[in-house]
């Protein structure tokens, strides 16, 4: 069951919440899409590479939002 508070969650979503846990429905959906939820295991070395890749992608997105042509 769900309910709506009209307030944003700590991540900024304006969405329903689950009655039993109080968790934001959007946050739960996002978590379920992550590699951790599906049981994907990475070695420490691979995790470091994934973190660097995520940081690089975030930097690219910021540049694209500023109008910089990266392609």
LOLUM-732179 format. One record per residue (C-alpha): residue in three letters; y negated, z negated, x negated. Coordinates in pm, 1 decimal. Example, Ala and Ser with C-alpha at 12.3 -4.5 7.8 and 13.67 -1.06 7.14 Angstrom:
! LOLUM-732179
Ala; 450.0; -780.0; -1230.0
Ser; 106.0; -714.0; -1367.0
! end
This chain:
! LOLUM-732179
Unk; 0.0; 0.0; 0.0
Unk; -354.3; 70.9; -111.2
Unk; -703.9; -50.6; -37.1
Unk; -1057.5; 58.2; -128.0
Unk; -1317.6; -181.0; -268.3
Unk; -1606.8; 60.9; -312.7
Unk; -1642.8; -63.5; -671.0
Unk; -1557.9; 121.4; -989.0
Unk; -1271.5; 7.4; -1210.0
Unk; -1338.2; -85.6; -1573.0
Unk; -1277.8; 277.9; -1672.4
Unk; -1528.7; 403.1; -1417.8
Unk; -1298.9; 543.5; -1148.8
Unk; -1409.6; 514.1; -787.9
Unk; -1063.0; 514.4; -633.9
Unk; -822.2; 315.9; -421.2
Unk; -638.2; 20.1; -570.1
Unk; -278.5; -86.8; -526.6
Unk; -254.1; -395.9; -307.2
Unk; 26.5; -565.7; -502.6
Unk; -126.6; -532.3; -849.8
Unk; -492.9; -452.8; -784.9
Unk; -469.4; -165.0; -1031.2
Unk; -680.8; 146.2; -990.8
Unk; -469.9; 434.1; -856.2
Unk; -635.8; 684.1; -1093.4
Unk; -571.6; 461.4; -1398.4
Unk; -204.6; 430.4; -1302.4
Unk; -177.9; 809.9; -1259.7
Unk; -336.0; 865.2; -1601.1
Unk; -101.4; 613.7; -1764.1
Unk; 201.1; 784.8; -1614.0
Unk; 92.5; 1108.6; -1782.2
Unk; 88.6; 950.7; -2128.7
Unk; 363.9; 986.3; -2385.3
Unk; 436.9; 613.0; -2376.6
Unk; 531.7; 617.3; -2009.4
Unk; 779.8; 905.3; -2040.4
Unk; 960.3; 724.3; -2321.4
Unk; 841.3; 944.8; -2606.7
Unk; 882.5; 758.9; -2935.3
Unk; 689.1; 847.2; -3248.3
Unk; 723.4; 728.3; -3603.2
Unk; 425.3; 553.8; -3761.8
Unk; 345.5; 858.6; -3975.3
Unk; 351.8; 1085.3; -3670.1
Unk; 139.6; 840.8; -3473.2
Unk; -129.6; 853.2; -3742.7
Unk; -131.1; 1232.9; -3723.2
Unk; -157.7; 1221.7; -3343.3
Unk; -450.8; 980.6; -3365.3
Unk; -633.3; 1208.9; -3610.3
Unk; -563.4; 1507.5; -3386.0
Unk; -700.5; 1324.3; -3082.0
Unk; -1015.8; 1231.1; -3275.5
Unk; -1061.4; 1592.3; -3386.8
Unk; -1019.8; 1718.7; -3029.5
Unk; -1272.7; 1465.0; -2907.2
Unk; -1521.4; 1585.8; -3171.5
Unk; -1465.2; 1947.6; -3066.6
Unk; -1527.7; 1858.7; -2701.3
Unk; -1853.3; 1684.4; -2793.3
Unk; -1970.9; 1991.3; -2984.9
Unk; -1879.7; 2223.6; -2697.7
Unk; -2070.7; 1999.5; -2455.6
Unk; -2376.3; 2036.2; -2680.6
Unk; -2344.6; 2414.9; -2659.0
Unk; -2208.3; 2479.3; -3008.6
Unk; -1984.2; 2790.1; -3019.0
Unk; -1661.1; 2689.0; -3191.8
Unk; -1431.6; 2982.0; -3113.8
! end
